Amino acid sequence: MSETKSILIIGCFDTKGQDFAYLRNRIIKAGERVITVNTGIMGACTEFTADIEADTVAAAAGHSLEQLRSRNDRGYAIDVMGKGAAQVVAALVADNKIKGAISMGGGGGTYIALSAMQPVPFGIPKFCLSTAAAKDLSRQIGSKDITLMPSIVDVAGINSISSILIQQVAAAICAMANAPLEKYGATRGSVAISMFGNTTACVDTCSALLRGQGYEVMAFHANGAGGRTMEALIADNCFDAVLDITTTELADELCHGICSAGPDRLKAAAKAGIPQVVVPGCLDMVNFAQPDTVPGKYKNRRLYSWAPDVTLMRTNTEENEILGRQLAERVNQSKAPAAILIPAKGISQVNVQGGIFYDPDADKALISSIRKFSSPAVKVTETELHINDAAFAALAVETLLNLMKKK
C-alpha cells in the first residue's frame, strides 16, 4: 500500500459524525492513511478531528461559516460547500495526495460529495454510499467514474444494516485504490475521435487506419454527453491526440439543440497541449427530438427527420459564420501542433450535392469564417472531398500522425 497517498473522506461530519468515524476507523484498520474533509456547516465533529475543517471549505468558495449560518438557506449552503469542497479537493489532487475518495450522505451530502469529486481524475476510484443512489444523478456525476451504492437506511447513526454497508464500502475503496492496474494491450498511444451517424463512415475508416498503425482509438458519440466525456478525459490526460471529426455539438450549443456539450467543447485538447486535427463535421445541423419539440422560431427552417425521435435542422449562413469563428478561435488556443481539415464536398452524410442539407451558400460561409479567424500557426487544409470519402479519412489520419511526430 502507498505510504504517501491517502484515502480522502468527504462528508458532513457535523450531523453524521458517528457514521464517518466508523468509516474512517475501518479504512485506517485496513492500513490506509486518510484525509478527512468536513463539509457540514453546523460545527466540528465530536468523534474525531477533521484534517480540513468546514471553515476552510467555505473560505475556498469565498464565504464564511458565519455568513452561511446567518443566511439560513440550506440550498445555498449546499451549493457553496460543494464548490468549496471541489476547490479543496483540486488542491489535494494537484499535490498528488489522493489515491481514492469516498463519501456518504443523504440528498444534500450526496450533492456536496459529487461536486467535491469532480476534480478527481479518471482512474482514481470515487465511491459514494447514498440515500439518493436510486435517483437519476447523471447531472451531478457528469462524466466522472463515480461508483454509487444505495445506503438502504438513512445515514443517521450506526445500526446492524448501516454497519455492514460501511464495512463493505470501506473495503471496496481500499481494494480499488490498491488494485494493480495493467495497461490494456500494447499500443503506441491513444487517440480520441468524435462521431455521429452522419460521419460513421469516416470515423470507421479513420479508426481502422489508426489501429493499423498500432494506436488505440476511443470513439465518442457527439450527442452532448459524449462530447463532455471526451473533453473531461482529455483534461485527465487519457489521450495522446484527438481526431475531432464531429464538432456538431457547437451548433447545438449555439441554437439550443438537445446535443449541446456545453460552452467548453473543443477546448480541452488545446489546454492539455496534445495534437489535434479538427473537422467541421455535422456543423450543418442542429439536433432536436420529435418534430413537435422544435422551437417555434425554427418551424419554418429546413428540417429533416433522421429518426422518429431525432429532427435535424439545417444551419444557415449567419449561424455558420459564428460556428466557423468559434471553431477557429478554440483551435487557435492549442499549445501543441493543430490543424483544421475542411471537406469541401460536404461535412455530413446529408450534406452532399442533391442531399437534403445541400446548401453551398451556408457551406461557403462556414469555410470562409474558419479561414478568416484561424491563426497562422494552425494549418487549414481544404480538400475537394466529402467527409465520408475514404480518401478524406486517410488524409485526416495522415495529418494527425504528422502532428504527433512534431509533438
Buried (B, 14 or more C-beta within 10 A) or exposed (E): EEEEBBBBBBBBBBBBBBBBBBBBBBBEEBEBBBBBBBBBBEBBBEBBEBBBBBBBBBBBBEBEBEBBEEEEEEEEBBBBBBBBBBBBBBEBBEEEBBBBBBBBBBEBBBBBBBBBBBBBBBEBBBBBBBBBBEEEBEEBBBBBBBBBBEBEEEBBEBEEEBEEBBBEBBEBBBEBBBEEEEEEEEBEBBBBBBBBBBBBBBBBBBBEBBEEEEBBBBBBBBBBBBBBBBBBBBBBEBBBBBBBBBBBBBBBBBBEBBBBBEEBBBBBBBBBEBBBBBBBBBBBBBBBBEEEEBEEEBEEBBBBEBEEEBBBBBBBBEBBBBBBBBBBEBBBBBEBBBBBBBBBBBBBBBBBEEBBBBBEEBBEBBBEBBBEBBBEEBBBEEBEBBBBBBEBBBBBBEBBBBBBEEE
